[in-house]
Amino acid sequence: PGFDATKLFELPRAYVKWIDEQEVRLKDTVTAGLDRADAEIESARLRKDIAAQLAEARYIERGVEMLIASKRAYEMLAGLAGA
């Protein structure tokens, strides 16, 4: 009851920050030493991976939102039952 679930929003924020850092770090690395065709394939793969990871971060964020909404609903129902 006393836990502030909004603190959990730090998890997806930190994950997005890490994803951004990895994208910057890997953007040129994944194509190093490759011919043009392979470089394009690897760049596309990186973009796909980044997009999937960002979607995962959003799923985590939605999970936190659901926890908060559930807690509010519980508190509201508990308040009604105690009235």
PENOR-V71954 format. One record per residue. N is the residue number from 1. RES is the residue in one small letter. SS is DSSP state (@ for helix, = for strand, . for the rest). PHI is phi in radians with two decimals (999 if undefined). D_CENTER is the distance of its C-alpha to the mean C-alpha in Angstrom with 2 decimals. Layout:
n->{N & N}
res->{RES & RES}
ss->{SS & SS}
phi->{PHI & PHI}
d_center->{D_CENTER & D_CENTER}
This chain:
n->{1 & 2 & 3 & 4 & 5 & 6 & 7 & 8 & 9 & 10 & 11 & 12 & 13 & 14 & 15 & 16 & 17 & 18 & 19 & 20 & 21 & 22 & 23 & 24 & 25 & 26 & 27 & 28 & 29 & 30 & 31 & 32 & 33 & 34 & 35 & 36 & 37 & 38 & 39 & 40 & 41 & 42 & 43 & 44 & 45 & 46 & 47 & 48 & 49 & 50 & 51 & 52 & 53 & 54 & 55 & 56 & 57 & 58 & 59 & 60 & 61 & 62 & 63 & 64 & 65 & 66 & 67 & 68 & 69 & 70 & 71 & 72 & 73 & 74 & 75 & 76 & 77 & 78 & 79 & 80 & 81 & 82 & 83}
res->{p & g & f & d & a & t & k & l & f & e & l & p & r & a & y & v & k & w & i & d & e & q & e & v & r & l & k & d & t & v & t & a & g & l & d & r & a & d & a & e & i & e & s & a & r & l & r & k & d & i & a & a & q & l & a & e & a & r & y & i & e & r & g & v & e & m & l & i & a & s & k & r & a & y & e & m & l & a & g & l & a & g & a}
ss->{. & . & . & . & @ & @ & @ & @ & @ & @ & @ & @ & @ & @ & @ & @ & @ & @ & @ & @ & @ & @ & @ & @ & @ & @ & . & . & @ & @ & @ & . & . & . & . & @ & @ & @ & @ & @ & @ & @ & @ & @ & @ & @ & @ & @ & @ & @ & @ & @ & @ & @ & @ & @ & @ & @ & @ & @ & @ & @ & @ & @ & @ & @ & @ & @ & @ & @ & @ & @ & @ & @ & @ & @ & @ & @ & @ & @ & @ & @ & .}
phi->{999 & -1.54 & -1.36 & -1.57 & -1.15 & -1.11 & -1.12 & -1.22 & -1.09 & -1.11 & -1.07 & -1.14 & -1.10 & -1.14 & -1.13 & -1.10 & -1.07 & -1.10 & -1.03 & -1.03 & -1.11 & -1.16 & -1.08 & -1.08 & -1.16 & -1.65 & -0.88 & -1.58 & -1.12 & -1.18 & -1.81 & -1.06 & 1.34 & -1.76 & -1.28 & -0.98 & -1.10 & -1.17 & -1.08 & -1.14 & -1.09 & -1.17 & -1.11 & -1.12 & -1.10 & -1.10 & -1.04 & -1.13 & -1.09 & -1.08 & -1.05 & -1.15 & -1.17 & -1.14 & -1.12 & -1.06 & -1.06 & -1.16 & -1.09 & -1.09 & -1.05 & -1.10 & -1.09 & -1.11 & -1.03 & -1.17 & -1.06 & -1.11 & -1.10 & -1.12 & -1.10 & -1.09 & -1.09 & -1.05 & -1.09 & -1.16 & -1.16 & -1.12 & -1.15 & -1.19 & -1.19 & -1.44 & -1.40}
d_center->{25.35 & 25.09 & 21.45 & 19.37 & 16.13 & 14.84 & 14.56 & 11.57 & 9.56 & 9.98 & 7.65 & 4.24 & 6.87 & 8.19 & 5.56 & 5.64 & 9.26 & 9.80 & 8.76 & 11.12 & 13.65 & 13.76 & 14.30 & 17.10 & 18.53 & 18.65 & 19.61 & 23.28 & 23.35 & 22.56 & 25.59 & 27.97 & 31.26 & 30.54 & 32.71 & 31.47 & 30.73 & 28.74 & 26.90 & 25.86 & 24.69 & 22.59 & 21.15 & 20.26 & 18.69 & 16.52 & 15.48 & 14.74 & 12.69 & 10.63 & 10.25 & 9.31 & 6.59 & 5.22 & 6.14 & 4.66 & 0.98 & 4.38 & 6.24 & 5.49 & 6.35 & 9.14 & 10.25 & 10.87 & 12.66 & 14.66 & 15.68 & 16.91 & 18.75 & 20.27 & 21.47 & 23.05 & 24.73 & 26.06 & 27.40 & 29.03 & 30.65 & 31.75 & 33.29 & 35.14 & 36.40 & 37.70 & 39.49}
